[in-house]
Amino acid sequence: MSRYEAFGPFKMRKNGSLIDRRECAEFWARVEQASGGLSSAVGCYIFAIRAAKGALPWYVGKTEKHSFKGETWSPHKLNLYNEALNLRERGAAVLYLTAKRTKGGRFAKPRKRGIGDIPRGIVVPGYMNEQPGARSVSAKSLAKLLGT
């Protein structure tokens, strides 16, 4: 069974009402500080807008042929995020990363053929098929975001 681990939320700084592309390197430095190697991993990610009453998930993506770093800040994705921000007057842009772990516990890396998981065979704490025990802070935050 494939295992995933939730991380975040990571704030994406804005310049006015749009995500500031110049902050990309600083964003990934914060991600790496949270967990070394996470920016080079693959998995699922959720772009959300966080406001006073909680966070609203806006875009869900999967990366398997590119790392989080190569996928989530691409010009196409930034356009999607910024369109969402234009529809909301207030709120902070945040990104949740749910990284795939190898059997040895390391982060899975991008592959040409993808990662090919079947949903029944994966574990995502805070969301799907989770094992008994306490949730991490990030898993709790993800569960709250997704209403699980």
C-alpha positions as CSV (number, residue, x, y, z in Angstrom):
1,M,0.0,0.0,0.0
2,S,1.4,3.4,-1.0
3,R,1.8,5.9,1.8
4,Y,1.4,9.7,1.6
5,E,2.1,12.4,4.1
6,A,0.5,15.8,4.4
7,F,2.5,19.0,4.8
8,G,1.4,22.6,5.1
9,P,-0.3,24.9,4.7
10,F,2.5,26.9,3.2
11,K,1.6,30.6,2.6
12,M,2.2,31.9,-0.9
13,R,3.0,35.6,-0.6
14,K,1.1,38.1,-2.8
15,N,2.0,41.4,-4.4
16,G,-1.3,43.2,-4.3
17,S,-4.0,40.7,-5.2
18,L,-1.7,38.3,-7.2
19,I,0.8,35.7,-6.1
20,D,4.3,37.2,-6.2
21,R,6.4,35.0,-8.6
22,R,9.5,36.7,-7.2
23,E,8.8,35.0,-3.8
24,C,9.2,31.5,-5.4
25,A,12.7,30.8,-4.1
26,E,11.7,31.9,-0.5
27,F,8.6,29.8,-0.6
28,W,10.6,26.7,-1.5
29,A,13.2,27.5,1.2
30,R,10.3,27.5,3.8
31,V,9.1,24.1,2.4
32,E,12.6,22.7,2.7
33,Q,12.9,24.0,6.2
34,A,9.7,22.2,7.1
35,S,11.0,18.9,5.6
36,G,14.2,18.5,3.6
37,G,13.6,17.0,0.2
38,L,9.9,17.8,0.0
39,S,10.2,20.3,-2.9
40,S,11.7,17.5,-5.0
41,A,8.9,15.0,-4.1
42,V,5.8,14.0,-6.0
43,G,2.2,13.6,-4.9
44,C,-0.9,15.7,-4.7
45,Y,-1.3,19.4,-3.9
46,I,-4.1,21.7,-3.0
47,F,-4.2,25.4,-3.6
48,A,-6.6,27.1,-1.1
49,I,-7.6,30.5,0.0
50,R,-7.5,30.9,3.8
51,A,-9.7,33.6,5.4
52,A,-11.1,34.3,8.9
53,K,-13.7,31.4,8.7
54,G,-11.2,28.8,7.4
55,A,-9.7,27.7,4.2
56,L,-11.5,27.1,0.9
57,P,-9.9,24.5,-1.5
58,W,-9.8,25.9,-5.0
59,Y,-7.5,23.7,-7.1
60,V,-6.3,20.2,-6.6
61,G,-3.4,18.8,-8.7
62,K,-1.3,15.7,-8.9
63,T,2.4,15.7,-9.8
64,E,4.2,12.5,-10.9
65,K,6.4,13.4,-13.8
66,H,7.6,16.6,-12.2
67,S,8.4,17.5,-8.6
68,F,6.2,19.8,-6.5
69,K,8.7,22.6,-7.2
70,G,8.5,22.1,-11.0
71,E,4.8,21.8,-11.1
72,T,3.1,24.0,-8.6
73,W,4.7,27.3,-9.5
74,S,4.5,26.9,-13.3
75,P,3.0,29.9,-15.2
76,H,-0.2,27.9,-16.0
77,K,-0.7,27.0,-12.3
78,L,0.0,30.6,-11.2
79,N,-2.7,31.8,-13.6
80,L,-5.2,29.4,-12.2
81,Y,-4.4,30.5,-8.6
82,N,-4.5,34.2,-9.5
83,E,-7.9,33.7,-11.2
84,A,-9.2,32.3,-8.0
85,L,-7.7,35.1,-6.0
86,N,-9.4,37.7,-8.3
87,L,-12.8,36.1,-7.4
88,R,-12.2,36.4,-3.7
89,E,-11.7,39.9,-2.2
90,R,-9.8,38.7,0.9
91,G,-7.7,35.8,2.0
92,A,-4.3,34.3,2.0
93,A,-3.1,32.0,-0.7
94,V,-1.9,28.7,0.7
95,L,-0.6,25.4,-0.7
96,Y,-0.9,22.0,0.9
97,L,1.5,19.3,-0.2
98,T,0.7,15.6,0.2
99,A,3.9,13.8,-0.7
100,K,4.3,10.1,-1.6
101,R,6.7,8.1,0.5
102,T,8.7,5.1,-0.7
103,K,8.7,1.8,1.1
104,G,12.0,2.9,2.7
105,G,10.3,6.1,4.0
106,R,12.0,8.6,1.6
107,F,10.1,11.0,-0.6
108,A,9.2,9.5,-4.0
109,K,10.8,11.3,-7.0
110,P,9.3,12.1,-10.4
111,R,9.3,9.3,-13.0
112,K,8.7,9.3,-16.7
113,R,5.8,6.9,-16.4
114,G,4.3,8.5,-13.4
115,I,3.5,7.0,-10.0
116,G,0.5,4.9,-11.0
117,D,-1.3,4.6,-7.6
118,I,-4.8,3.2,-7.3
119,P,-6.9,5.1,-4.8
120,R,-7.8,2.0,-2.8
121,G,-4.2,1.2,-2.3
122,I,-3.0,4.5,-0.8
123,V,-2.9,6.0,2.7
124,V,-3.3,9.8,3.1
125,P,-3.5,10.8,6.8
126,G,-6.3,13.2,7.3
127,Y,-8.1,12.1,4.2
128,M,-8.1,8.5,3.1
129,N,-7.4,5.0,4.6
130,E,-5.5,6.4,7.5
131,Q,-4.1,4.2,10.2
132,P,-5.2,4.5,13.8
133,G,-3.4,7.0,16.0
134,A,-2.9,10.7,16.3
135,R,-2.8,12.9,13.3
136,S,0.0,15.3,12.6
137,V,-0.7,19.0,12.7
138,S,-0.5,19.1,8.9
139,A,-2.9,16.1,8.6
140,K,-5.3,17.8,11.0
141,S,-5.2,20.9,8.9
142,L,-5.7,19.0,5.7
143,A,-8.7,17.1,7.2
144,K,-10.2,20.4,8.2
145,L,-9.7,21.9,4.8
146,L,-11.3,18.8,3.1
147,G,-14.0,18.3,5.7
148,T,-12.9,14.8,6.7
